[in-house]
Amino acid sequence: MQENSDVDVLICGAGAAGLTLAIDLARRSISFRLIDKLDAPFAGSRGKGIQPRTLEVFEDLGIVDRLAAVGGLYPPQRTHRPDGSADESQSFVIEPPTASEPYRTPLMVPQFRTEEVMRERLAELGHRPQYGCELAAFDQDAGGVVARLVGPDGNETLHCHYLVGADGGRSAVRHSLDIGFPGKTLGIRAIVADIGLDGLDRNAWHRFNEDAMERQIALCPLPHTDLFQLQAPIPLEGEADLSVAGLQTFIDDRVAGRRLTVRSVAWASAYKMNARLADAYRVGRVFLVGDAAHIHPPTGGQGLNTSVQDAYNLGWKLGAVLTGAPDALLDTYQDERRPIAASMLGLTSNLLENAKKGDMRRGRDVHQLDLGYPESSLSREWPERPGGILAGDRMPDAQLTGAGGQPRRLFDLLAGPHWTLLAFGANGELPRSGPALRIHRIGSSGDLVDEDDTLRDACGLNAGDVILVRPDGYVGAILGNADRKALEPYLAEIGIAS
């Protein structure tokens, strides 16, 4: 039995992960507070790459078109040689959308723009982050969490059912829980800065000194701004001068023979690259998401994306448990997301080693479309399937036709906080449709038509099969016609009355 609380969930940290969780809880009518110890929103562009799978998440949250409007495709990389010549190449593969994968090319959006769009969406749902409010301490027991906050109006005690630490790599929540954060410092220190710069055209990502790691410098135009993002390795020790004059001297030293003028510095940071993974993502009623749980080198644009998808995974599970699902459902958050982060740490570290050698190519491995949860306890198949789409896989998009004759995109039907049951030509009784579960019969007597069985064949399904899609777009269960009786206990496990 949960005690009375001021809110259901306290989210500490209003970056991309915290905002994703807040939007998802808001659309589920789950009460929460979103706080951040900073006095104002993050102002930099550090996590500027949004991968295709995250674009699918953002479509579900209602912001993908807004992000595309303030972002752009990655420009080609222009590698400048000392003699004044240059090579140009596209490091990110640009591919057209398909029926099953509507987003196949990363989008570049400065992080401050991404979070601005997310705050706008959150405001539409009736909520805003509270800045200048810090978590000072907390205690938890079987009934809930008691958090002590310090803000502009003084001290406050807040009671909540769950606490989520989305408070970055130096997470106070993680430290309070004494969760280990093993990994390593990668021996690279770098500057990243958003600067107003004259002297370079804005139709390429400019790179200099690729043959000398210690003198490399990259200048990338940020879409729909007058800024360039500067990235460059610097010595491990010593003070970094991040002023206009300091960065002017820095650029003059590394880009000889060109007249580049630094007009302004909008944001700048010097940091050491790390690869670390928290030993646990959950302790009782407290969870870690995003950089609080894992930190990556920036190569491959995986950090922000993995963080957003952490929150997307946790949000629907918190919502389900707070409305009656068994608490054990929350254990699947760590079971599913921690292996993903471990894999991403390996990928980004390998990409960093390639980058040191001048290889900046990025392929499908960074798109995150092929990630899934095949080993999850939530992934079930009756009977076991030899191929095709499997439980735990990302559900592909598809073009269907409504019984009324109009086109119906599958992702539009999946969008929202509910589970979706797709019955392919299945006759007989199905569970009741309701707020938590929407049901679509696909076939000549159903509400949807799969022309020429295109979706069914692409997924390797048989007539009579049903497929249950989770709120986060992954396949939960696939059942053959003879095994449909297993659906009722599965729904009970996830808190849905059949």
Stockholm file with secondary structure:
# STOCKHOLM 1.0

chainA/1-498         MQENSDVDVLICGAGAAGLTLAIDLARRSISFRLIDKLDAPFAGSRGKGIQPRTLEVFEDLGIVDRLAAVGGLYPPQRTHRPDGSADESQSFVIEPPTASEPYRTPLMVPQFRTEEVMRERLAELGHRPQYGCELAAFDQDAGGVVARLVGPDGNETLHCHYLVGADGGRSAVRHSLDIGFPGKTLGIRAIVADIGLDGLDRNAWHRFNEDAMERQIALCPLPHTDLFQLQAPIPLEGEADLSVAGLQTFIDDRVAGRRLTVRSVAWASAYKMNARLADAYRVGRVFLVGDAAHIHPPTGGQGLNTSVQDAYNLGWKLGAVLTGAPDALLDTYQDERRPIAASMLGLTSNLLENAKKGDMRRGRDVHQLDLGYPESSLSREWPERPGGILAGDRMPDAQLTGAGGQPRRLFDLLAGPHWTLLAFGANGELPRSGPALRIHRIGSSGDLVDEDDTLRDACGLNAGDVILVRPDGYVGAILGNADRKALEPYLAEIGIAS
#=GR chainA/1-498 SS CCCCCSEEEEEECCSHHHHHHHHHHHHTTCCEEEEESSSSCCCCCSSCEECHHHHHHHHHTTCHHHHHHHCEECCCEEEECTTSCEEEECSBCCCCCCSSCSCCSCEECCHHHHHHHHHHHHHHTTCCCEETCEEEEEEEETTEEEEEEEETTEEEEEEEEEEEECCCTTCHHHHHHTCCCCEEEEEEEEEEEEEEEESSCSSSEEEECTTCGGGCEEEEECTTSSEEEEEEEECSSSCCCCSHHHHHHHHHHHSTTSCCEEEEEEEEEEEEEEEEECSCSEETTEEECGGGTEECCSTTSCHHHHHHHHHHHHHHHHHHHHTTCCGGGGHHHHHHHHHHHHHHHHHHHHHHHHHHTTCCCBCGGGTCTTCCCTTSTTCEEESCCSSSSCTTSBCCCCEEEETTSCEEEHHHHHCSSSEEEEEESCCSCCCCCBTTEEEEEESTTSSEECGGGHHHHHTTCCTTCEEEECTTSBEEEEECGGGGGGHHHHHHHTTCCC
#=GC SS_cons         CCCCCSEEEEEECCSHHHHHHHHHHHHTTCCEEEEESSSSCCCCCSSCEECHHHHHHHHHTTCHHHHHHHCEECCCEEEECTTSCEEEECSBCCCCCCSSCSCCSCEECCHHHHHHHHHHHHHHTTCCCEETCEEEEEEEETTEEEEEEEETTEEEEEEEEEEEECCCTTCHHHHHHTCCCCEEEEEEEEEEEEEEEESSCSSSEEEECTTCGGGCEEEEECTTSSEEEEEEEECSSSCCCCSHHHHHHHHHHHSTTSCCEEEEEEEEEEEEEEEEECSCSEETTEEECGGGTEECCSTTSCHHHHHHHHHHHHHHHHHHHHTTCCGGGGHHHHHHHHHHHHHHHHHHHHHHHHHHTTCCCBCGGGTCTTCCCTTSTTCEEESCCSSSSCTTSBCCCCEEEETTSCEEEHHHHHCSSSEEEEEESCCSCCCCCBTTEEEEEESTTSSEECGGGHHHHHTTCCTTCEEEECTTSBEEEEECGGGGGGHHHHHHHTTCCC
//
